[in-house]
Amino acid sequence: MNLTLVAGARPNFMKIAPIIEAIEAKKKCGADINYRLVHTGQHYDEHLSGRFFDELHIPRPDINLGVGSGTQAEQTAAIMIGFENELKYYPSDLVMVVGDVTSTMACTIVAKKGGIKVAHVEAGIRSGDIGMPEEINRIVTDSLTDYFFTTSDYANANLKGLGVPESKIFFVGNVMIDTLLKQEPRFKQPTLWNDLDLSPKNYFVLTLHRPGNVDAPQALKQLVAGIVKHSKGLPVIFPVHPRTEKLLSTLDLNLDTLHCLKPLGYLEFNYLVKNALAVITDSGGVTEEATVMHVPCMTLRTSTERPETCAIGTNVLVGNDPEKIEHTFDLLHAGQWKTGGIPELWDGLAAERIVDHLMTIFEL
Ligand code: UDP
């Protein structure tokens, strides 16, 4: 079979890495799978793209559509035009998309209009917040998907509720966690560990990139200042997403214990998360990784598309009102955070299960 794999933005690379590895393993055993890796270029900054290919040993993409930055519509349009050409020259039996970024949605539409089947990895998750661009991407992608690979029973239930037949839903676990478990022994202490004299469970990690948190200057300033205040003098390590950097650099945020840095590589970032007292974030992927590493996680949002990280894991939704987060910090400082368990099938074998299903579906 000819398979086209799509990746476009930072959280896609961790998801695509184990899938490629599982395909390569099957090819070695004689399976007839040819694949092309298409990078849409949605993220192009070295800090959000190139470095992950080296760190996670992902093969270089066969093509980079080079769409670059733009508004939601500009990026969607550029991806669709580039991907339509790609599929014209390299016809596929199946297009596999991962996650919920613009590339996920845009490539799904192009594939289906071209009569090609689509598999969606991380299908069925929903925050219920249509104000999030990702929620629109999820809804559109899942409305066109043929094979739904899911991470949780919540996702399975959402899909069933939408009328997706059970025969199309494949509960396989979480490919992001495949990468985490594989890379854990390689996590790398960043140089700032010694520079800032960090020690385990004695600092916070902060990430912020959702429009709802980072697009209004005064709200962003108050949120970050509130977090630093409640961190009680412990260092707050803040690898700043380029989207956030644009606004943050205009704010006069000189706080002694706040350490703003460029986004980190995967191995250094997760070294810091693993050893942190807690991670404070609005990222979906980080809540999953924190859950698996049993690190307390505060999510600066009022909803999540990954409720299992709260129901089973270490995650708590704390909203984004700086006045209201104090109580959650008190719990943490008092050592009363839940330890959390690990959601079903988040065991490092999700990608193998996906490729096994492909073998059956396509009779390989
Ligand atoms: N990540 C990273 N360096 C950083 C911040 C995050 O490697 O400085 C990783 C993190 O471990 C996770 C992924 O980026 O694997 C999450 O991506 P992001 O927060 O951009 O997307 P989301 O999960 O919110 O869709």
Residues whose N, C-alpha, C, O or C-beta is under 5 A from the ligand:
A	BS01	UDP	R10 P11 M14 P239 P263 L264 G265 Y266 F269 D282 S283 G284 G285 V286
